[in-house]
Amino acid sequence: MTKKEKQTKDARSIPNVSLVKPIPSMGKRTATAIVYCEANFGAIDGKTANGLVRHSERYEILSVIDSEKAGLDAGMVLDGILNAIPICRDLAESLEKAVTVPDYFIFGMAPSSGMLSLHERGLVLEALSHGMNIVNGLHEFLGDDPVFKAACAVSDVEIIDVRKPADKKDLHMFTGEIAQVTCPVIAVLGTDCAIGKRTTATILSQALNDRGVKTVMIGTGQTGLIQGNRYGVALDAIPSQFCAGELEAMIIKAFRVESPDVILIEGQGALSHPAFSTSSFILRGACPDGVVLQHAPGRKARCDFPEMVMPTPAAEINLIETFARTTVIGVTINHENMSDAEVSSAILRYENELGIPTTDALSRSPEHLVEMVLGAFPKLVLKPPVAA
């Protein structure tokens, strides 16, 4: 069998890691950036950096800072594919490799504390001193800090606090107008946090658009917003009274402005997870017609909660369909800690047990994601995309 024949073999057989395709960027990137992810690149708490390396519509990522993986290629670390984004040991090396001073310094980690350490405060101030703007996805709003404010004034730069919500007077309550959205609304939920919901939603959105099904993705977390989602809101930073309404308003806006065939909602946390409540707000605010469930069969316990055993997909599906008037239309797998054979076995097992399509968004053909959606919503029609 030739290499090409092996690559085009039944898409449900797991390819080599080198066949995992990077997610293409859909927009023109005009700003350059360094992403800080010390000791976490490729790990769960480095999900913002991981996401930006795989896909960014807004920034051209020049390098990643992680001294533990310095000298490696970021694409090889994540997916086994060279992408020419070097991993550097520190800010000095990243600046040395850049042709000019990058436009932005992005804090690429999502620690459970949501706060900067003392060392990281010094690093951000150093980046500001070099004339870089800061993109901050933490719960700590650096733009409100007098020290950072003063540093911004000196260097004539700005801090973008991605999670900072609008004033309460400008926030929306839920109205029920979501019923006016007539295209399918699909939420990508999961059995845990940091499990690949955003990655799967991004790949599915691209796959549908590539096949002429106009799809708009609504971001609900800091990473998607930093990547460049046109529509979105960082739900975990919104007062709970307004979460459902803010998401509803964003979906309605996207529907009226874009006239899409499909709206995809990036999930957050997990409905069954006691530490997170955003999944409940997504189900209430979006009133999705269908749900794609992301699961990691190789993950034994919840992130940051080793005493909490992971739920089964069947249990999560039952909870979702009991909580909301919706249907889980398919399962997608995160293949962390799994061999190719184990992923292949899991796909067959879940399809047999649950009676719904199952695939792996990163290591399988995106056709399976498209088929999952078309099977649930047969009125959708594939057509050649409109040329830009």
VEXDREN-2710 file (C-alpha; in Angstrom, 1 decimal):
% VEXDREN-2710
k/r/px/py/pz
1/MET/0.0/0.0/0.0
2/THR/1.4/3.4/-1.0
3/LYS/1.6/6.3/1.5
4/LYS/-1.2/8.1/-0.4
5/GLU/-3.4/5.0/-0.3
6/LYS/-2.8/4.7/3.4
7/GLN/-3.8/8.3/4.0
8/THR/-7.0/7.9/2.0
9/LYS/-8.0/4.6/3.6
10/ASP/-11.3/4.4/5.5
11/ALA/-11.3/7.6/7.6
12/ARG/-12.4/5.7/10.6
13/SER/-9.0/4.1/10.9
14/ILE/-6.7/6.2/12.9
15/PRO/-3.9/7.8/10.8
16/ASN/-0.4/8.5/12.1
17/VAL/-0.1/11.6/14.2
18/SER/1.7/13.3/11.3
19/LEU/-1.6/13.1/9.4
20/VAL/-3.4/15.3/11.9
21/LYS/-4.1/18.5/9.9
22/PRO/-3.7/22.0/11.5
23/ILE/-6.9/24.1/11.6
24/PRO/-6.7/26.6/8.8
25/SER/-7.1/30.3/9.6
26/MET/-10.2/31.9/7.9
27/GLY/-9.2/35.6/8.0
28/LYS/-6.3/37.8/7.2
29/ARG/-4.0/38.2/10.1
30/THR/-2.3/41.6/10.4
31/ALA/-1.0/41.7/13.9
32/THR/2.0/39.7/15.2
33/ALA/2.2/38.1/18.7
34/ILE/4.3/36.2/21.1
35/VAL/2.4/33.7/23.3
36/TYR/3.5/33.1/26.9
37/CYS/2.8/29.5/28.1
38/GLU/5.6/28.7/30.6
39/ALA/5.7/24.9/31.6
40/ASN/2.2/24.4/30.1
41/PHE/2.4/24.4/26.3
42/GLY/0.6/21.3/25.0
43/ALA/-0.9/20.7/28.4
44/ILE/-4.4/21.4/29.7
45/ASP/-3.7/24.8/31.4
46/GLY/-2.0/25.9/28.1
47/LYS/-5.2/25.6/26.1
48/THR/-5.2/29.3/25.0
49/ALA/-1.7/28.9/23.6
50/ASN/-2.5/25.5/22.1
51/GLY/-5.6/27.0/20.4
52/LEU/-3.7/30.0/19.0
53/VAL/-1.0/27.9/17.6
54/ARG/-3.6/25.7/15.8
55/HIS/-5.9/28.5/14.6
56/SER/-5.8/32.3/14.8
57/GLU/-7.7/34.6/12.5
58/ARG/-6.4/37.7/14.3
59/TYR/-2.8/37.2/15.1
60/GLU/0.3/35.8/13.4
61/ILE/1.9/33.8/16.1
62/LEU/5.7/34.3/16.0
63/SER/6.7/32.1/18.9
64/VAL/5.7/30.5/22.1
65/ILE/7.5/30.9/25.4
66/ASP/8.0/27.7/27.4
67/SER/11.4/27.0/28.8
68/GLU/10.6/23.3/29.3
69/LYS/10.1/22.8/25.5
70/ALA/12.5/25.4/24.2
71/GLY/14.0/24.5/20.9
72/LEU/11.0/22.5/19.7
73/ASP/8.5/23.3/17.0
74/ALA/5.1/24.2/18.4
75/GLY/3.2/22.3/15.7
76/MET/5.3/19.1/16.3
77/VAL/4.6/19.3/20.1
78/LEU/0.8/19.6/19.5
79/ASP/0.1/17.5/16.4
80/GLY/3.3/16.1/15.0
81/ILE/3.3/18.6/12.2
82/LEU/6.0/21.3/11.6
83/ASN/4.4/24.8/11.6
84/ALA/7.6/26.9/11.9
85/ILE/6.4/28.4/15.2
86/PRO/9.4/28.1/17.5
87/ILE/9.2/27.5/21.3
88/CYS/11.6/29.8/23.1
89/ARG/13.1/29.7/26.6
90/ASP/12.1/33.3/27.5
91/LEU/11.0/36.7/26.3
92/ALA/14.5/37.7/25.3
93/GLU/14.9/34.8/22.9
94/SER/11.4/35.4/21.5
95/LEU/12.3/39.0/20.8
96/GLU/15.6/37.9/19.3
97/LYS/13.9/35.6/16.8
98/ALA/11.3/38.3/15.8
99/VAL/12.3/40.6/12.9
100/THR/10.7/43.5/14.7
101/VAL/9.1/43.9/18.1
102/PRO/5.8/42.0/18.0
103/ASP/2.6/43.9/18.3
104/TYR/1.2/41.8/21.1
105/PHE/2.2/39.7/24.1
106/ILE/-0.5/37.2/24.8
107/PHE/-0.9/35.4/28.1
108/GLY/-1.6/32.0/26.8
109/MET/-2.4/30.0/29.9
110/ALA/-5.7/29.4/31.7
111/PRO/-4.8/28.5/35.3
112/SER/-7.7/27.6/37.6
113/SER/-6.8/30.6/39.8
114/GLY/-7.3/33.0/36.9
115/MET/-4.6/35.3/38.4
116/LEU/-1.0/36.3/37.6
117/SER/1.9/35.2/39.8
118/LEU/4.5/37.7/41.0
119/HIS/7.0/36.6/38.4
120/GLU/4.4/36.9/35.6
121/ARG/3.6/40.4/36.7
122/GLY/7.2/41.3/36.1
123/LEU/7.2/39.6/32.7
124/VAL/4.1/41.5/31.6
125/LEU/5.7/44.8/32.7
126/GLU/8.8/43.8/30.7
127/ALA/6.7/43.1/27.6
128/LEU/5.1/46.5/28.0
129/SER/8.4/48.2/28.3
130/HIS/9.4/46.8/24.9
131/GLY/6.3/48.4/23.3
132/MET/4.1/45.4/23.1
133/ASN/0.3/45.5/23.7
134/ILE/-1.0/42.9/26.2
135/VAL/-3.8/40.4/25.5
136/ASN/-5.0/39.0/28.9
137/GLY/-7.5/36.2/29.2
138/LEU/-7.4/35.9/32.9
139/HIS/-10.1/36.8/35.4
140/GLU/-7.7/39.4/36.8
141/PHE/-8.2/42.6/34.8
142/LEU/-4.7/44.0/34.4
143/GLY/-6.0/47.2/32.8
144/ASP/-7.4/48.2/36.1
145/ASP/-4.1/47.9/37.9
146/PRO/-2.4/51.3/38.5
147/VAL/1.1/49.9/37.9
148/PHE/0.1/48.4/34.5
149/LYS/-1.8/51.6/33.6
150/ALA/1.3/53.7/34.2
151/ALA/3.4/51.3/32.2
152/CYS/0.9/51.5/29.3
153/ALA/1.0/55.3/29.4
154/VAL/4.8/55.3/29.2
155/SER/5.1/52.9/26.3
156/ASP/1.9/54.2/24.5
157/VAL/0.4/50.7/24.4
158/GLU/-2.8/49.0/25.7
159/ILE/-4.0/46.0/27.7
160/ILE/-6.9/44.1/26.3
161/ASP/-8.7/42.3/29.2
162/VAL/-10.7/39.8/27.1
163/ARG/-12.9/38.6/30.0
164/LYS/-13.9/42.0/31.2
165/PRO/-17.7/42.3/30.8
166/ALA/-19.6/45.3/29.8
167/ASP/-21.3/47.5/32.4
168/LYS/-24.3/45.9/34.0
169/LYS/-26.6/48.6/32.4
170/ASP/-25.5/47.3/29.0
171/LEU/-26.0/43.6/29.7
172/HIS/-29.0/41.6/28.4
173/MET/-31.6/39.6/30.2
174/PHE/-33.0/36.5/28.5
175/THR/-36.1/37.4/26.5
176/GLY/-37.2/34.3/24.6
177/GLU/-36.4/36.0/21.3
178/ILE/-34.1/33.0/20.6
179/ALA/-37.3/31.3/19.2
180/GLN/-37.0/33.7/16.2
181/VAL/-33.8/32.0/15.1
182/THR/-34.9/29.6/12.4
183/CYS/-31.6/27.9/11.4
184/PRO/-30.2/25.0/13.4
185/VAL/-28.4/26.0/16.6
186/ILE/-25.8/23.3/17.7
187/ALA/-23.9/23.4/20.9
188/VAL/-20.6/21.6/21.3
189/LEU/-20.6/20.5/25.0
190/GLY/-18.4/18.1/26.9
191/THR/-17.9/15.8/29.8
192/ASP/-15.2/18.0/31.4
193/CYS/-13.4/21.3/31.0
194/ALA/-10.4/21.8/28.7
195/ILE/-11.4/18.7/26.7
196/GLY/-11.4/20.1/23.1
197/LYS/-14.9/21.6/22.7
198/ARG/-13.6/24.8/21.0
199/THR/-11.2/22.9/18.7
200/THR/-14.0/20.6/17.6
201/ALA/-16.4/23.5/17.1
202/THR/-13.7/25.3/15.0
203/ILE/-13.1/22.3/12.8
204/LEU/-16.8/21.7/12.3
205/SER/-17.4/25.3/11.5
206/GLN/-14.7/25.3/8.9
207/ALA/-15.8/22.0/7.4
208/LEU/-19.4/23.2/7.0
209/ASN/-18.3/26.5/5.5
210/ASP/-16.0/24.7/3.1
211/ARG/-19.0/22.7/1.8
212/GLY/-21.2/25.7/1.3
213/VAL/-23.2/25.5/4.5
214/LYS/-22.8/29.0/5.9
215/THR/-21.9/28.5/9.6
216/VAL/-21.2/31.1/12.3
217/MET/-19.5/30.1/15.5
218/ILE/-20.3/31.8/18.7
219/GLY/-17.3/31.9/21.2
220/THR/-18.1/31.6/24.9
221/GLY/-14.6/31.6/26.3
222/GLN/-11.4/33.7/26.3
223/THR/-9.5/31.6/23.8
224/GLY/-12.1/31.8/21.0
225/LEU/-12.3/35.5/21.5
226/ILE/-8.6/35.9/21.3
227/GLN/-8.4/33.7/18.2
228/GLY/-10.7/36.2/16.5
229/ASN/-14.3/34.9/16.8
230/ARG/-16.5/37.8/15.4
231/TYR/-19.3/36.8/17.8
232/GLY/-18.9/35.8/21.3
233/VAL/-18.9/36.5/25.0
234/ALA/-16.7/35.2/27.9
235/LEU/-19.6/33.7/29.8
236/ASP/-17.7/32.7/32.9
237/ALA/-17.0/36.5/33.6
238/ILE/-20.7/37.6/33.2
239/PRO/-22.9/37.9/36.3
240/SER/-25.1/34.8/36.3
241/GLN/-28.3/36.8/36.0
242/PHE/-27.2/38.0/32.5
243/CYS/-25.4/34.9/31.1
244/ALA/-28.4/33.4/29.3
245/GLY/-29.5/36.8/28.0
246/GLU/-26.0/37.8/26.8
247/LEU/-25.6/34.5/24.8
248/GLU/-29.2/34.8/23.4
249/ALA/-28.5/38.4/22.3
250/MET/-25.2/37.4/20.6
251/ILE/-26.9/34.5/18.7
252/ILE/-29.8/36.7/17.6
253/LYS/-27.3/39.3/16.4
254/ALA/-25.3/36.7/14.4
255/PHE/-28.5/35.3/12.9
256/ARG/-29.8/38.7/11.8
257/VAL/-26.5/40.0/10.5
258/GLU/-25.1/36.9/8.8
259/SER/-28.2/34.9/7.8
260/PRO/-26.4/31.7/8.4
261/ASP/-27.5/28.1/7.7
262/VAL/-26.1/26.9/11.0
263/ILE/-25.0/28.5/14.3
264/LEU/-22.4/26.7/16.4
265/ILE/-22.0/27.4/20.1
266/GLU/-18.7/26.7/21.8
267/GLY/-19.3/24.9/25.1
268/GLN/-17.8/25.6/28.5
269/GLY/-17.1/23.2/31.4
270/ALA/-19.6/20.3/31.7
271/LEU/-23.2/20.3/32.8
272/SER/-22.4/17.5/35.3
273/HIS/-19.3/19.3/36.7
274/PRO/-20.1/20.9/40.1
275/ALA/-17.3/23.5/39.7
276/PHE/-18.8/25.0/36.5
277/SER/-22.2/26.4/35.7
278/THR/-21.7/27.8/32.2
279/SER/-23.0/24.7/30.4
280/SER/-26.4/25.3/32.0
281/PHE/-26.5/28.9/30.8
282/ILE/-25.5/27.8/27.3
283/LEU/-28.4/25.3/27.2
284/ARG/-30.8/27.9/28.5
285/GLY/-29.6/30.9/26.5
286/ALA/-29.0/29.1/23.2
287/CYS/-31.9/26.6/23.3
288/PRO/-29.8/24.4/20.9
289/ASP/-31.6/22.2/18.5
290/GLY/-28.8/19.7/18.8
291/VAL/-25.7/19.0/20.9
292/VAL/-22.3/17.4/19.9
293/LEU/-20.7/15.9/23.0
294/GLN/-16.9/15.9/23.4
295/HIS/-15.4/13.2/25.6
296/ALA/-11.9/12.0/26.5
297/PRO/-12.0/8.2/27.1
298/GLY/-8.4/8.2/28.3
299/ARG/-9.1/10.8/31.0
300/LYS/-9.8/9.0/34.3
301/ALA/-10.6/12.0/36.5
302/ARG/-11.7/15.6/36.0
303/CYS/-9.2/18.4/35.4
304/ASP/-7.9/19.7/38.7
305/PHE/-10.2/17.4/40.6
306/PRO/-8.4/14.0/40.9
307/GLU/-11.0/12.7/43.2
308/MET/-13.8/13.2/40.6
309/VAL/-14.2/10.3/38.3
310/MET/-15.0/11.2/34.7
311/PRO/-18.7/10.6/33.7
312/THR/-19.6/8.3/30.9
313/PRO/-20.9/9.8/27.7
314/ALA/-24.2/8.0/28.3
315/ALA/-24.6/9.6/31.7
316/GLU/-23.8/13.1/30.3
317/ILE/-26.2/12.7/27.4
318/ASN/-29.0/11.6/29.8
319/LEU/-28.3/14.7/31.9
320/ILE/-28.2/17.1/29.0
321/GLU/-31.4/15.7/27.4
322/THR/-33.2/15.8/30.8
323/PHE/-32.1/19.3/31.6
324/ALA/-33.0/20.8/28.2
325/ARG/-35.3/20.2/25.2
326/THR/-32.6/19.1/22.9
327/THR/-30.9/16.0/21.4
328/VAL/-27.3/14.9/21.4
329/ILE/-26.6/14.2/17.7
330/GLY/-23.1/12.8/18.0
331/VAL/-20.0/12.2/20.1
332/THR/-16.5/13.5/19.4
333/ILE/-13.4/12.1/21.0
334/ASN/-10.4/13.8/22.5
335/HIS/-7.6/11.2/22.0
336/GLU/-5.3/12.3/24.9
337/ASN/-3.6/9.3/26.6
338/MET/-4.9/6.9/23.9
339/SER/-3.2/4.9/21.2
340/ASP/-4.6/4.8/17.7
341/ALA/-6.1/1.4/18.3
342/GLU/-7.8/2.6/21.5
343/VAL/-9.4/5.5/19.7
344/SER/-10.6/3.3/16.9
345/SER/-12.1/0.9/19.5
346/ALA/-13.8/3.8/21.4
347/ILE/-15.4/5.1/18.3
348/LEU/-17.0/1.7/17.5
349/ARG/-18.0/1.2/21.1
350/TYR/-19.8/4.5/21.5
351/GLU/-21.5/4.2/18.2
352/ASN/-22.8/0.7/19.2
353/GLU/-23.7/1.7/22.8
354/LEU/-25.3/5.1/22.1
355/GLY/-26.6/4.6/18.6
356/ILE/-25.2/8.0/17.4
357/PRO/-22.3/8.9/15.1
358/THR/-18.9/9.2/16.8
359/THR/-15.6/10.6/15.5
360/ASP/-12.3/12.3/16.4
361/ALA/-12.3/15.9/15.0
362/LEU/-8.5/16.1/14.9
363/SER/-7.5/12.7/13.6
364/ARG/-10.4/11.8/11.4
365/SER/-11.7/13.3/8.2
366/PRO/-14.0/16.3/8.8
367/GLU/-16.5/14.6/6.5
368/HIS/-17.6/12.6/9.5
369/LEU/-18.5/15.8/11.4
370/VAL/-20.4/17.1/8.4
371/GLU/-22.3/13.8/8.1
372/MET/-23.1/14.0/11.8
373/VAL/-24.8/17.4/11.3
374/LEU/-26.5/16.5/8.0
375/GLY/-27.9/13.3/9.5
376/ALA/-29.5/15.3/12.3
377/PHE/-30.6/18.2/10.0
378/PRO/-31.3/16.7/6.6
379/LYS/-32.8/19.9/5.2
380/LEU/-29.3/21.4/5.1
381/VAL/-27.9/21.3/1.6
382/LEU/-24.3/21.1/0.7
383/LYS/-23.4/23.6/-2.1
384/PRO/-20.2/25.2/-3.5
385/PRO/-19.2/28.0/-1.2
386/VAL/-19.5/31.6/-2.6
387/ALA/-16.1/32.9/-3.8
388/ALA/-14.7/35.7/-1.7
END
